[in-house]
Amino acid sequence: MADSITLAVTTRNHVLVPPASETPKGLYYLSNLDQNIAVMVKTLYYFKSESRTNQESYNVIKKSLSEVLVHYYPVAGRLTISPEGKIAVNCTGEGVVLVEAETNCGIEMIKEALSKNKMDMLEKLVYDVPGARNILEIPPVVVQVTNFKCGGFVLGLGMSHNMFDGVAAMEFLNSWCETAKGIPLSVPPFLDRTILKPRNPPKIEFPHNEFDEIEDISDTGKLYDEEKLIYRCFLFEPEKLEKLKTMAMEEGSGNNKVTTFQALTGFLWRSRCEALRFKPDQRVKLLFAADGRSRFVPPLPVGYCGNGIVLTGLVTSSGELVGKPLARSVGLVKRAVELVTDGYMRSAMDYVEVNRTRPSLTATLLITSWSKLTFDKLDFGWGEPVFSAPVGLPGREVILFLPGGDDMKSINVFLGLPASAMEVFEELMKI
């Protein structure tokens, strides 16, 4: 069905939703952690309410958005470049883009597109700013409400990673829902990001492999250019995760205790290198987002509305991973995780200050975990979404960890690979 019918989405109402009352204007500081990932993160939520019409729901979404923006006023501004040459927010108060749309099909088509990971179809449910050439030309948050023939609607969101990491995004969405229900914010946003200013003078006290430039000696870029990108989800239930941890702690490895994240990350990194057929001497990089909120000294304030994640990196050769015991790759991940201290994170921020660079992504895998985030719990007053999902990935180098069921113990691994590499990867997942 999804192959024979094209999903047609027609936008019919395009408005700017400003804060409900006057908010501060001027330049708003973004920390060096906010500079690292300059992409839009897209998600969708399907709601069906028996108690109100789509139009009534749209009105609630619009009114509560305007009200919550008073608390989150930088979101109503626009990204710009500061006099220091870094990304900042110009707090103009002009508002969030809200688009109303309708489609020619029922929700079954979207369910099928989700089950088959047809991202080109799902992309139509998140507003794409026409002609935007870079992140500075896209408002920090864009909202699309798409009405379906069957009566329900999809809320499609695009949110700038410069503004939010996963935790901050979740808190913003929860605040929006609370506002819609007329209840006080349970976690008011802490907006002052200058608490993460670099040190003066900067002190780079650790090696920062995450910024290493790597040469693509395996011609992997060509593979991505010539083949279709295939998206897949792989479910890792508790039994499978335990099996990986046992393999990672094999005798003599020195890995006497590994976490689920470390075991799964090491396994996926090795498997992806094999699937992409990297040459043994190809330098490969792993980046992962470590949540620094509790690791900073002092810890970041509750409700810190910005990026509290630090991209941590390690570099080795593909030959050091592929064909070697799992304990090898997991051991590397484990050591990298243990590096993430207050001193390391401040050193990383100072590195950005001195070098004005972002992590390079050639021959890189970037792992980011949403497995503890509750995007499926958004409730504006008519119940939680029937289903929710990410729309595509922020980049082709990204693997996303998603919750894999109600028990919160399973992990869904979502990624995209060139078609021939995905065939190999699927076989490697059969452990």
FENWOGI-V635260 format. One record per residue. SS is DSSP state (A for helix, B for strand, O for the rest). Layout:
# FENWOGI-V635260
ss={SS,SS}
This chain:
# FENWOGI-V635260
ss={O,O,O,O,O,O,O,O,B,B,B,B,B,B,B,B,B,O,O,O,O,O,O,O,O,B,B,B,O,O,O,A,A,A,A,O,O,O,O,B,B,B,B,B,B,B,B,O,O,O,O,O,O,A,A,A,A,A,A,A,A,A,A,A,A,A,A,A,A,A,A,O,A,A,A,A,O,B,B,B,B,O,O,O,O,O,B,B,B,B,B,O,O,O,O,B,B,B,B,B,B,B,B,O,O,O,O,A,A,A,A,A,A,A,A,O,O,O,A,A,A,A,A,A,A,O,O,O,O,O,O,O,O,O,A,A,A,O,O,O,B,B,B,B,B,B,B,O,O,O,O,O,B,B,B,B,B,B,B,B,O,O,O,O,O,A,A,A,A,A,A,A,A,A,A,A,A,A,A,A,O,O,O,O,O,O,O,O,O,B,O,O,A,A,A,A,O,O,O,O,O,O,O,O,O,O,O,O,A,A,A,O,O,O,O,O,O,O,O,A,A,A,A,A,A,A,O,O,B,B,B,B,B,B,B,B,O,A,A,A,A,A,A,A,A,A,A,A,O,O,O,O,O,O,O,O,O,O,O,A,A,A,A,A,A,A,A,A,A,A,A,A,A,A,A,O,O,O,O,O,O,O,B,B,B,B,B,B,B,B,B,O,O,O,O,O,O,O,O,O,O,O,O,B,O,O,O,O,B,B,B,B,B,B,B,B,B,A,A,A,O,O,O,O,O,A,A,A,A,A,A,A,A,A,A,A,A,A,O,O,O,A,A,A,A,A,A,A,A,A,A,A,A,A,A,O,O,O,O,O,O,O,O,B,B,B,B,B,B,O,O,O,O,O,A,A,A,O,O,O,O,O,O,O,O,O,B,B,B,B,O,O,O,O,O,O,O,B,B,B,B,B,B,O,O,O,O,O,O,O,B,B,B,B,B,B,B,B,A,A,A,A,A,A,A,A,A,A,O,O,O}
